[in-house]
Amino acid sequence: MEGGNAFAQFIPLILIFGIMYFLLIRPQQKKLKAHRAMVEAVRRGDQVITQGGLIGKISKVKDDDEVEVEIATGVKVRVVKSTIAQVVSKTEPAEA
């Protein structure tokens, strides 16, 4: 009888963890996965907003983790891909 009582004390703890997983952890993982997919899909000509608030057009994808963004005519900055917050407009893929 004592073993069943000890298990009954853990049921609320297990329920709280389950609720926390479905309300906090899982949605955050889905959002991170969607952001990662968005960042990997950026290409030349896309208009983006960085986490710092800069709006510009991607002029070159340099490395796996870096892009060159033109924020004004003739003004280009190097930006780490993961700091891209949003893609405003995408360019159409070139027909091959």
Summary of the structure (lengths in Angstrom):
residues: 96
radius of gyration: 22.2
end to end distance: 72.1
largest distance: 77.8
contacts: 216
relative contact order: 0.14
helix: 44%
strand: 31%
